[in-house]
Amino acid sequence: MNNNKDFYLTKEGLESLKKELDELLNKKRPQLVKRVAEARNKGDLSENTEYTAAREDLSMLDGKIEELETIVSRAKLIEKNENGACEKVSLGCKVTVKVDKQTREFHVVGEWEADPANKKISHSSPLGQALLGKKKGEEVEVEAPAGKIVYTIKKIY
């Protein structure tokens, strides 16, 4: 993981990551440490697949904990506009666009919060990059596997 990179998160996203980190550190890790200890007490470690699996699981969990600690420590909060409106599309804004006679809404968030199924798009995704800095009424084109898609910005908030 890049040690100099900032991670842009909404307040809700940061709280969610902190909660996950707490769960891993205070519940899952102690359970895995206990599992390793119990497996170690079952005899010959060279032939103890349960011990090997428990150690691998602990190693993977420790990697995830380290990753989350890095993200939380380098988190930059996405500040919401005080009056609730955005003049231009930026991180944290919600955007209503029209595409192919359909209206869609997206929330522009940092990479770690992106969840397209829940209409949260990363600022670094092709659509996110195309929308950033644009104003209401502007059109943006995004290259997709099926060809270019044109989005018209209807509302930014």
Residue, then its C-alpha position, 0 to 999 in steps of 0.5 A: m500500500n502506498n504510504n503517501k496516499d490520502f484516502y478520501l472518506t465521508k464521515e459515515g465511511l470513516e466510522s464504518l471502517k473504524k467499526e470494522l477495525d474495532e471488530l477485527l482487533n477486539k473480537k476476531r483476532p483474539q478468537l484466531v489467536k486462541r484457535v492457533a494456541e489450541a491447534r498448537n497444543k494438539g501435537d506435532l506442528s509439522e503434520n498439523t494442518e489445523y495449526t497451519a490453517a489457523r496461522e494463515d488465517l491469522s496472517m491474513l487478518d493481521g494484513k487486513i488490520e494493517e491495511l485498515e489502520t493505514i487507511v484510518s490514519r491517512a483518512k481525509l474527510i470529505e466535507k459537506n457543503e454547509n448549505g447542502a448545495c454544490e456548485k460543481v461536482s466534487l467529492g461528497c456531492k450527490v449528482t442527478v444525471k439524465v442518460d438515455k431518457q432515464t434519470r439516475e442519481f450518484h454519490v461521488v465518494g472516495e475509492w474505499e467507499a465506492d459501491p456502484a450497487n448502492k449508487k456510490i461511485s469513486h471519484s477516480s472511476p471513469l464516470g467520477q472523473a468525467l463528472l468532477g468539476k462540472k456544473k448543472g446543465e453540462e454534458v459529459e461523455v464516458e467511454a463504455p464497452a458498448g460505446k460512448i455514453v452521454y450524461t447530462i447533469k440535472k442537479i448537484y447537491 
